[in-house]
């Protein structure tokens, strides 16, 4: 049986697709459905909200970082056991890697997964013109199956009714709901302390209000019917599923920093490590937890160490355990926030400085404006144990800059992006630490995982030899 699914896309960023996606998830869960969330493109924050509502790991569907078969596999893997899958788009429906193609866009994801699209449009100060906008989206790529519209920021219910008449007459698809400007629910700042707020249950009231607004203003039955009118994509057998953890005894143990400061991980990255034979052991630097004993590798992902800098700098024993493990040769990957934590010092925008782990000579300095945003294709440089001579894809998103404390630091990658080409990251230690701002998607380069496992096994043997085992 086909898994019912729908993609909530916007005409542009700010149209309201996140609020509507979260509200629809909450409303359908309130009705007793098992809902699976997906996010188009490289994003960690919106999936964290999806996961909080659905209690199922939300997953990214990205057709630039992954090939089309992998996108389909991620969808089938994640939707297994769900009654309804809801995909949240990225930017505008057709916005992606290039202004001249649909690559990496929500539109392309809808085509790969054969998912109908509901278009969210801001109708402020327009009536019949709303139909022209919808019609333009329909005609740009007629293969994209736009099945309905939700009107946002209406001046009144009467205003919404005018738009309904125009869209349904000119575009031949239903207006599935109208939200007025005074019904907008503010989503909290989508980064600062999100994970702790979720864990403390502070967002449950928000999700309840969103569900109530959807019940009152959106045709939920109509959306459910449209979501069920989809082609069956088949099933992904466990033997074909690259994201199923290995059932064999683990070959190695990899410590993963995971807490409010470090929580940007693609679920597939972790699952690919597990599928290759890694047991993942989680620890919280913010809570004062040291690198677990008897581990063979270390993964420190992105997040917001700047928001937790006062707590992190108090736990000198944690920093020493991280530094000691890396200096002993533990194969380590640190991405963005993890990279920042491994430097000597972090300086916030007010000039306050906090000592960090002191593994990488240099410091990171927070800026008031976004420093880097966008897709990256990286090629591993010499002594990069994960990617030497190989390519992988990922993205950058950060507000800090790195000021190296040594002229002899060796870069980890050559990085290519739309507006940024050049060296990126660092390789430190006995060639066992790869750190940089790029968030890698492991599915873009499966050899990365096997090389990491191999390096962990060699480190494991080195430890055993040192103990005389």
N, C-alpha and C positions, 0 to 999 in steps of 0.2 A: 504493500500500500504506500502511495506517495506521502511523504512527510509534508503536511501543510506548512507553507512558508510565505513570507511577505517581506519586501524591502521598503523601508521608510527613507525616502530621499528628499532632499531640499532643492529649491531652485538656486540657493546660495547658502553660504555659512551664515547663521543667524536667523534662518527661516523658522526655526523651532523644532527641528527634527529630533534633537536629543530629548527635549521635554516630552514630545509625543511618543517617542520610542519607549522611554521609561514608564510613561503613563499607561501605554498599551500593555507592556509587560506586566505591570502591577495589576491592571484590570483583569487580564486573562488569568493570572494566577489566582486572583480573588474568586474567579469562577471555577477554580479547581483544575485548571490545565497545567501541564508541565511545559514550561516555556524555556526555549534555548535562545540565548542571545549571541549575535555576531556583530562585528564592527568591520566595515569596509575600510581598508587602508591601515597605515601604521599608527596605532593609537593605543595607549595604555589606560587612560583615565575613564573614557566612556565604558570600556569593558569591565572596569572595576565596579561601576554603578550597575551594569547589567548583572554581574555576578552577585552583587548584594541583594538584588531583587529576586532573581531566579533561583539562587542557591545552586547554580550550575556554572562551571567555568565558561565565561564568554570567550569567544575566539575571533581572531582577526582573519579576514579574507582579503588577501592582497595579491592582485594578479600581476604586479611587477616584481615583488620579492619572491613569489612562487609561480611555477608554471601552472597551466590551467588544470592539469590532472591533480596536482597537489591541492589547489583551491577546492576542487570538487571533493577530494578525500578529506580535507579538513572539515568541510560542511557535513559530509556523511558521518564522519567520526564524532563530531560534536553534537549532531542532532539525534544520534541514536538514543531511543527511549523517550524522546520529547513528543508532545502532542502538537506543538506549534513552534516554529522557528521564526524569530523576528530579527532581521538584519538592519542595522543602522548605517546609513550612507555616510560619505565623507564629503565635505564641502558641498558644491552643487552636484547634481546628478551626473554631469558629463566631465567634471573636473578630475584630473588624474596626473599622470606623469608628463603628458604633453598637451599643448593647446590645439594640436592638429589631429589627435586621435583619442579614442576612448580608453587607451591602455592605462591600467591602474585606477580607473574610475568606478563609481558605484554602478554605472550603466554596464560596464564590462562584467562586473561580478554578477549582475542580474542575468546576463546572457549565459555565462559559464554555468551557473546553477539553475538556469531556467526559472527564475523567480519573478513573480509579478511585482510591480512597483507602485507604491502610493506616493504621490508627489505632494510635498508640503509647500505651500505658497503664502508669502506675506501679502495680504490683500489691502494693506493700509492705503487709503486714498485712491482706490480704483474700484471699478465694477466690471463693465464689459471688457476692459483691458486685461483682466485676469484670464479671460478665455484666450486672448492672444498669446499670453505667456505660456499657458499650458499647451496650446496648439504648436507653438514653436518647439517645445520640448518633445512633443509627439513626433514632429516631422524631422528633427535633426538626425535621429536614428530610428526609423520605423520598426526595427526589429526589437527594440526595447519595449517591453509590454507594460505600459503605464495603464493601470486598471482603475485608478481612482485618485481623488484629490482631497486633501484636508486644507481648509482655509484658516489661516492664523492671523491674529492681530486685527480682527474685524472691529469696526466702530460700534456695531450693534448687531443683534440677531437679524434685524431688517436688512442691514448692509450685507450680511452673509447670504440672505435669501436672494438678493440681486445677483450676487456672484454665482450662486447655484444655478439660476436660470441661464446665465450666460455660458457657463462651462458645460452644463449638461446639453444645451442646444448646440453649441459650436464644436464641442470636443467629443461628444458621444460617450462620456464616462461619468460616473456619479460623483457628486460632492459628498464625501463620507462623514463630514463633520465640520463644525465652525467653532473656533475659539475666539472670544472677543479680547480686546486689549486689556480689559480689567480682570480677565480670568487667568492671566499669566502667573505661573508659579515660578519663583526664583530658585534655580538650582544653585547650591552653594559653590563657592570657588572650587573649580575642578582640579585641584591638586593639593592644596595645603592641608595636610593631616587627614586626607580622605580615608585611608585605610583604618587608622584608629577610630575615626568617627563611625565607620561602618561596623567595626568590631564591637563598639560600645552600644550599637543599636540606635544611635542618634538620628539616623535618617529614616527610621521606620514611619514616623509621622508624615514626612514628606512623601514617601511612597504611597501611603494611604490616601493623602489628599489628591495625588496625581490620579490614582485609580478612580476616585469619586468624580473628578472632573471628566475623565474619559467616559464613564458610565452615563453622565448627564448630557454630554455634547457630541459624542462620536458614535457612529453606527457600528458597534462591535460585532453584531451578527453579520452585517454586510462584509466587514473586513475578514471575518472568519470564513465566510463563504468564498470570497475571492482567494484567500490563502489556500483553500482546498482544491482550487481549480488549477492544479499544477501537474506537470509531467513527472512520472516516477523516475528518479535517477538511479534506481536499483539499490543494492545494499553493498556495503564494504565489509567483506569477510575479515575476520581477525587475522588470518594469514596474509591478507593483502594490505592490512592497515599498518602503515609505518609508525603510527603513534601509540600502539599498544605496548605497554611495558613488557619486558622479557620475563618469562615465567621461570627461567633458569636462575640458579643462585647468582647473586651479583658478582661481577668481576672486580669492581672498585666501588669506593664510597666517595661521593663528592659533596662537600659542604656548600650550602647555598644560604647566603645572607638574605633574610626575608623579614621585614618589619615595616614600620612607617617610613623609614628613611630609604629602604631598598626594597622595592616591590614591583619594578617594571620588568616582568618576564613574560615572554610569549609562552603560553602553556605547551605549545608544540616543541619549543626548545627543551623544556624540561622532560617532556615525554620522549623525545628522540634520544636524550641521554639515557633515560631508563630503558628504552627499547634496545640500546646498544650494550646494556649490561651494567649501568650505574645505579647504585642505591643513593638517593638524595637524602641528605641529612640537613635539616633547616636549623638556623640559629639566628638570634637577634642581637646585633651589636648595640642597638639603642637600649635594650634591656640589660646590657652588661654581660651577654653570653659570649664566651670565647669560641674560637674555632674548635669544633668538636674534636675529640681525640680519635685517633685511628681512622683518619680520612686521607684520601689519596689525591684530592683535587679541591679547588676552591673557585666558586662562582659568586661574584659580587655584582649584582645588576644595578640598573638605574633607579632613580627615585629622586628624593629631595633631601640630601644630606645637609643642605644649608638650613633647612627648617628644623633640623634636629641636631645642629652643630653643638649647642650647649651640652646636650646629653652625651653625644658621641665623645667629646673631648674630655669628659669626666671619667670615661672608662679606659684609662691608660692600659689596663691589663688586657682589654680586648684588642686595642691597637697593637700591643706587643705580641699577642698571639697570632694576629694576621701577619705582621712583619716577620715574625720568627718562622712561620710556616712557609712563606714565600722565599725567604733567604735560605731555607733548607732545601729548596728546589721543588716545592709543591706546584704542579701545573695549575695556573690561575688565569682566569679571564675576568676583567673588570670593565664594565660598560658605563659610561657617562657618570652617574652618581657614584658608582663604585670606583671609577677612575679618580674622581674628585676626592674621595675618602682616602685613597692611597697616597696622595700628595703630602707635602710637609705641612701645608697650612691652607685654610679656607678663609677668605676675606669677604664679608657681607657688604651690601651697598652702603651701610652706615659707617663703614671703616673698621668695624669690630672684626678681630682676627681670632681664629680658633685653630689650635694644633690638631692635625689629623694623624694618620698612621705613620707617615714618614718613610714610606717605601720608595716613592718616586720623588727625586729631587725637583723641587719647584712648588708652586702654589696655584690655587684657582681663585679667581676674583669674580664675584657676582656683579653683573651689569644690570642696569635698569631697563634695558631693552633686550629683546630676543637676539641672540648672537647667531644662531644657526638653525635652519629648519629645512628639511627636505630629504629626498631619497639619496642614498649613497651606494655606489658599487666600489668595493675595496679589493685591492690585491695585496696579499700578504707579502711583506718584504723579508729580507734575510733574517734568519733566526726567529721568525714568527712560527712557533711550534704548531699553531693551529692552522695556518693558512699559507705557509711559505710558497710563493709562486702561484697560488690559487686565488680565485675570485669568490666573493660572497656579496650578498646584498643586504641592505639594512637602511636605517635612517638616522638622522641627527635631529635633536630638539633640545636646546639648552640656552641658558641665560648667563653662563659663566665663560671665562676665558682661562687658558692655562699659560702660566708664565714659568718656563723651564728654569731650574736652578743650576743646570749644567749644560755646557756646550756639547758634551759627548753623548747626550741622550740619543738613542737610536729609534727612529720611527717604526711603528708597527705596520702601517699600510700606506699604499698610494690610494687616495680616495678621489672618486669622480662624482660630481653632482651637477645640477643644472647651473648653479652659480658659484660652485666651489670645486677646484681641483688642487691636489697637492698632497703632501705628506700629512699623516694623521696618526695620533696615538703614540705609544712608546712600547718598547720591549726592554725589560729590566731583569736583573738577576742573572742566574746561569741560564738565560734564554727560556725561562719558564713562566714569565709574566707577560701577558698581552693586555694592554689597557688603552682605552681611548674613548672618545665621545660617541662613536658609532654604536647603535643598537643593532646587532646582527640578527638576522633570521636564519637559524641553522638549516632550515629546509632548503634554502637557496644554495647550500654547499654541504651535502651530507658527509663529505670527507672530513669536514671540520670535527664532527662528532667522533668519528672513528680515530682520528689523530689524537683527540683529547683523551679518549679511553686508553689508547696505546701509551700515551705519555704518563697517565696515571698508573698504569701497570708497571712501567719502568721505575717510577718513583716508589711504588709499593715494594718492588724487588730490592731497590736501593735501601729502603728502610729495614727490610728483613735481613739483608746482608750486614747492615750496621749493627743489628741486634744479635748477629750470629745465628740466625734461624736457618 
